[in-house]
């Protein structure tokens, strides 16, 4: 993923570059959303993005930007078990990961699983495809539990 620590100016440059590389018109709100997603590791709730923007984003604008960035496959939208939307920056690299949801505070964490387990899961998916005559495009693995804070 893009989640790396870098100076503030570099987040702005990286945000601009990502938009340019994907032929997306550059606007201040889009740059701000990309910068927030780059700076913050892991998925963010819409409310968190609004709070981090410190009044620079209207919620209606944010939803339009998210939908636009989803159309360009730059962000993923995930629904928590409580049906809350969380947004994370997609990776242009092959960065398949899964999520842990805290059932108390609603925090969402990214995690990776062992390559062997991921391969075994892919084999099971092939069996499911054959048994039910379907094509699986992607999969997610979600853990529900409680974070250390809770």
N, C-alpha and C positions, 0 to 999 in steps of 0.2 A: 504494500500500500504506500501511499504518499506520506504517511504519518512519520515524519522525521523532525527532529529539533533543528531549527535554523533561526538566524536573526529575523526580526520582524520584516525588514525590507525584502529578505529572500522569500518569505511567504507571499508577499505581493507579487514579486517577479515570477515565482512559480505558478501562482494563480493565473496571472496574465498569460504565461506560456501555455498552460493547459488549455485555456480558452482559445488562444490563437491556433494551437495545434489541432484543435477540433473544429475550427472554422465557426466558432460561436461568437456573435457580436459581444464586444466587451463593454459592459456597463458597470458603474460603481456598485450597484447592489449585487450583481453576479460575482464581481471580484471579491466583495466582502464575504459572501457566502462561501466561496471557494477558500478564501483565506481562513475563515473560521473552521472549516472542515479540515484543512491542512494542519492547523495549529493544535487542534484538539484530537487526541487519540481516541479512536473508537466511535461508535454510533452516538448521535446526539438527538434528543427530543427536539421537536419544533420549538417548544417553549424555551429550551436551553439556548438554541441558536438566536432567538429573539433577545433573550437576556444578555448574551455575550455581545450582541451587536450594539448594545447600549442606546437603543432608540433609533438606530440608523436604518432599521428594516421594519416595514409594516408586515403584519402576518399575511395579508393578502398577497403582497409582493413576494414574500418568502415562498408561499405555496406555488406561485407561478414560476419562480426560479427553480424550485425543486423539480417541478414537472418538466420544465425545459431541459434541465441537466439530466434528468432521467431519460428523456428522449435521445440524448447524445451518449447514453450509458456512462455518464460520469459520476452519478450517485446511485446508491441503492436505497430503497425504502423498505424498512422491515416493520412488521407489526409485532408488538410485544404480546404476551399472553393476556394483558389487560386491554388489548386493542389500541394501544398508543402507537403512533408512528414515530419511528426513529430513522434518522438519515445518516448514511455514512458515505464517504468518498469511495467510489469504485477504484479498483486498481487497473491500470493498463497492463500490469504484469500479471502473471498467474498467481494470485494470492487468495486461494480458496481458504476460507476460515468459517468458523461457527460462532454461536453466541451463547452466553450465559445470562439469564435474566434473574435479577433479585426480586423475589416475590413480595418483599417488604417495601423497599424504597423505589423499586422500578429501575435501578441501575442496569445498564447493559454492558457486557464485556465481550470482547473478541477473544477467541482462542483457536489454536491449531491443534489437530490431532496427529498422532504418529502416522507416518507415511504408510506403514503396513496396515494399520486400521483403516485408513482412507481407501487403500487398494481393496481390502476385504469388503468394505462398504460398496465400492463400485461393482464388485462381483455380485453382491446381493441385489443391487439395483438391476443388473442384467437379468437375473432370475425373475425379478418382479416384472420387468418389461416383457419377458417371454410368457410368463404365466398369465398376465392380464392383457397382453397384446396392446401395450402402450409404449410410448417413447418418453423417457424421462430426460428433460433438458438440463435440469440442475437439481441439487439437493441441499438441504440444510440440516444441521444437527443442533438442537437447542437443549440446553440444560436449564432447569428451573431449580432455584434454591435461594440461599440467603448469603449476602456478601458479608465480609468481616465486620463492617460497620453495624450491620443489623444483628 
